[in-house]
């Protein structure tokens, strides 16, 4: 059987190739992809040639093996329908709509043990945002927001927006977000942020200080999330932190270096930098939380928040090069981009 598969072949180079797909072996199924979601932050780094080359692609996803380098298959948000069964697979699997951590391709073969059944009532597009919602859930687990805290979120791409939507469900004193693009700030307010500011505007520093109670004993943010992917935003995040504030770094900067001034109030204010990565669960949570439990929460949040509103563009997989060019050159217009596979 033939399939179409997406490859990153070099900086700013994407191609879609036809290749032979093996038949499903025992315990495996053949899935026809309906949609796959582009993870803009990570995939834009790959597209630009800015990913670190001394790392495995992803040690926690069986479909993403080997070292980072071109040519590279990537993607981890595929939703499709099972169209053929291998030996020893129960007939009840045929026809099911499933989620898989698989690269962008029109079809794929997978062990049934690595598939997640899409809950009733969720569309394929909503289900494709499962890893992004899981990332947002993980950010809350790592940041541990408390009642009445003042929280700031830098970056309102889709992961920042979903994190904001989760935070907005908590009784926070202040939830302020920052993003340079007006469309994202508008979505942020709709999802529950109390205010959303342009980090590059001249008046933002004053507005942010006022929102974070500059004249009170509790001035500054208790908790900050840096999710912008912009290395310069990390120093801004530290600057708005209050005494003993927590800065959760969820951005992947790739080969883009981060320069920080830690010689001022950083130490005296006892500011904590917390690295966050969805591949693992923080040690303090592992006794009661597993990846399975975290995924269950992410499914529930997808059903409650219905994030299809964040999808701004849909491209047939044959036009994938146009999708990545859009994300690279016109981030102001795009939030979540989806690849579709209707013809294949």
BELRA-V499504 format. One record per residue. N is the residue number from 1. RES is the residue in one small letter. PSI is psi in degrees with one decimal (none if undefined). Layout:
<<N	RES	PSI> <N	RES	PSI>>
This chain:
<<1	x	144.5> <2	x	149.9> <3	x	164.1> <4	x	130.9> <5	x	140.4> <6	x	134.8> <7	x	136.1> <8	x	119.4> <9	x	-7.1> <10	x	173.4> <11	x	124.8> <12	x	26.9> <13	x	122.5> <14	x	137.4> <15	x	157.9> <16	x	118.5> <17	x	149.1> <18	x	132.8> <19	x	161.4> <20	x	136.3> <21	x	129.4> <22	x	157.7> <23	x	151.2> <24	x	133.6> <25	x	-173.5> <26	x	131.3> <27	x	3.5> <28	x	164.2> <29	x	159.4> <30	x	128.1> <31	x	131.9> <32	x	119.4> <33	x	136.2> <34	x	-50.3> <35	x	157.2> <36	x	143.9> <37	x	135.1> <38	x	128.8> <39	x	97.0> <40	x	-44.0> <41	x	-57.1> <42	x	-44.5> <43	x	-27.2> <44	x	-36.5> <45	x	-42.9> <46	x	-44.7> <47	x	-37.3> <48	x	-4.0> <49	x	31.1> <50	x	6.8> <51	x	144.5> <52	x	137.7> <53	x	0.7> <54	x	19.6> <55	x	155.0> <56	x	153.8> <57	x	-52.7> <58	x	113.4> <59	x	-15.2> <60	x	-5.7> <61	x	112.8> <62	x	-30.6> <63	x	-9.8> <64	x	86.2> <65	x	170.8> <66	x	179.5> <67	x	156.0> <68	x	129.9> <69	x	161.4> <70	x	149.0> <71	x	150.6> <72	x	127.9> <73	x	137.1> <74	x	171.9> <75	x	147.8> <76	x	29.2> <77	x	70.3> <78	x	138.0> <79	x	131.5> <80	x	-176.7> <81	x	134.2> <82	x	125.0> <83	x	-9.0> <84	x	147.3> <85	x	141.0> <86	x	178.1> <87	x	150.0> <88	x	17.3> <89	x	129.3> <90	x	138.1> <91	x	-20.0> <92	x	-14.4> <93	x	-25.5> <94	x	132.2> <95	x	-6.4> <96	x	146.5> <97	x	127.1> <98	x	155.1> <99	x	145.1> <100	x	144.8> <101	x	78.8> <102	x	150.4> <103	x	165.2> <104	x	117.6> <105	x	156.1> <106	x	-25.6> <107	x	156.9> <108	x	154.7> <109	x	134.3> <110	x	145.4> <111	x	141.0> <112	x	-26.0> <113	x	-19.3> <114	x	5.9> <115	x	150.4> <116	x	126.1> <117	x	133.1> <118	x	126.3> <119	x	148.6> <120	x	139.4> <121	x	-16.7> <122	x	137.6> <123	x	164.3> <124	x	-39.2> <125	x	-41.6> <126	x	-41.1> <127	x	-30.4> <128	x	-16.0> <129	x	8.9> <130	x	-48.1> <131	x	-32.2> <132	x	-40.7> <133	x	-39.3> <134	x	-37.7> <135	x	-43.8> <136	x	-43.4> <137	x	-42.3> <138	x	-37.4> <139	x	-41.4> <140	x	-37.2> <141	x	-37.0> <142	x	-37.4> <143	x	-26.5> <144	x	61.1> <145	x	144.1> <146	x	158.0> <147	x	134.2> <148	x	5.5> <149	x	158.3> <150	x	119.0> <151	x	136.9> <152	x	140.7> <153	x	116.4> <154	x	121.4> <155	x	119.6> <156	x	43.8> <157	x	-171.6> <158	x	-37.2> <159	x	-36.9> <160	x	-39.3> <161	x	-42.9> <162	x	-34.5> <163	x	-41.8> <164	x	-43.3> <165	x	-38.1> <166	x	-44.4> <167	x	-33.9> <168	x	-15.0> <169	x	-5.2> <170	x	155.1> <171	x	71.2> <172	x	154.2> <173	x	-42.8> <174	x	136.2> <175	x	104.0> <176	x	139.4> <177	x	159.4> <178	x	131.6> <179	x	142.3> <180	x	-12.0> <181	x	129.5> <182	x	-39.7> <183	x	-42.6> <184	x	-38.6> <185	x	-38.4> <186	x	-44.3> <187	x	-37.7> <188	x	-45.0> <189	x	-39.6> <190	x	-28.3> <191	x	-2.6> <192	x	-0.2> <193	x	142.5> <194	x	-32.5> <195	x	155.1> <196	x	124.5> <197	x	155.7> <198	x	115.0> <199	x	-18.7> <200	x	-5.7> <201	x	145.9> <202	x	-33.7> <203	x	-3.7> <204	x	-42.2> <205	x	-42.1> <206	x	-44.6> <207	x	-43.1> <208	x	-42.0> <209	x	-39.3> <210	x	-44.9> <211	x	-32.4> <212	x	30.8> <213	x	60.1> <214	x	-26.2> <215	x	10.3> <216	x	168.5> <217	x	-10.8> <218	x	33.7> <219	x	144.4> <220	x	167.1> <221	x	139.4> <222	x	-34.6> <223	x	130.9> <224	x	137.7> <225	x	126.3> <226	x	102.7> <227	x	17.6> <228	x	-23.7> <229	x	-0.7> <230	x	115.5> <231	x	-32.0> <232	x	-23.4> <233	x	-24.2> <234	x	-40.5> <235	x	-37.6> <236	x	-40.2> <237	x	-41.9> <238	x	-38.1> <239	x	-32.3> <240	x	-1.4> <241	x	141.9> <242	x	-177.7> <243	x	131.4> <244	x	24.8> <245	x	158.1> <246	x	130.1> <247	x	110.6> <248	x	119.4> <249	x	102.3> <250	x	-9.5> <251	x	146.3> <252	x	115.6> <253	x	-8.0> <254	x	-131.5> <255	x	0.4> <256	x	113.5> <257	x	152.7> <258	x	122.7> <259	x	120.5> <260	x	143.8> <261	x	99.6> <262	x	15.8> <263	x	-2.2> <264	x	-116.5> <265	x	-2.9> <266	x	-51.2> <267	x	-42.6> <268	x	-27.8> <269	x	0.3> <270	x	44.3> <271	x	137.2> <272	x	128.9> <273	x	126.4> <274	x	117.8> <275	x	140.4> <276	x	133.4> <277	x	129.1> <278	x	-11.9> <279	x	-24.8> <280	x	168.9> <281	x	136.5> <282	x	143.6> <283	x	-38.1> <284	x	-13.0> <285	x	-13.2> <286	x	-24.1> <287	x	-30.8> <288	x	-9.8> <289	x	131.0> <290	x	171.9> <291	x	-35.9> <292	x	-44.7> <293	x	-40.4> <294	x	-39.5> <295	x	-37.8> <296	x	-41.2> <297	x	-41.7> <298	x	-41.7> <299	x	-45.2> <300	x	-41.0> <301	x	-34.7> <302	x	-42.2> <303	x	-32.5> <304	x	-36.8> <305	x	-21.3> <306	x	70.9> <307	x	13.0> <308	x	-21.5> <309	x	-18.2> <310	x	-4.9> <311	x	117.1> <312	x	-23.5> <313	x	144.9> <314	x	129.7> <315	x	136.7> <316	x	147.1> <317	x	-29.1> <318	x	-19.3> <319	x	27.2> <320	x	-34.7> <321	x	-36.7> <322	x	-35.8> <323	x	-45.3> <324	x	-33.6> <325	x	-38.8> <326	x	-48.5> <327	x	-32.0> <328	x	-38.9> <329	x	-20.2> <330	x	57.5> <331	x	-22.8> <332	x	-26.0> <333	x	-17.7> <334	x	138.1> <335	x	-75.9> <336	x	128.3> <337	x	134.0> <338	x	140.0> <339	x	137.1> <340	x	160.3> <341	x	33.9> <342	x	-32.8> <343	x	1.1> <344	x	none>>
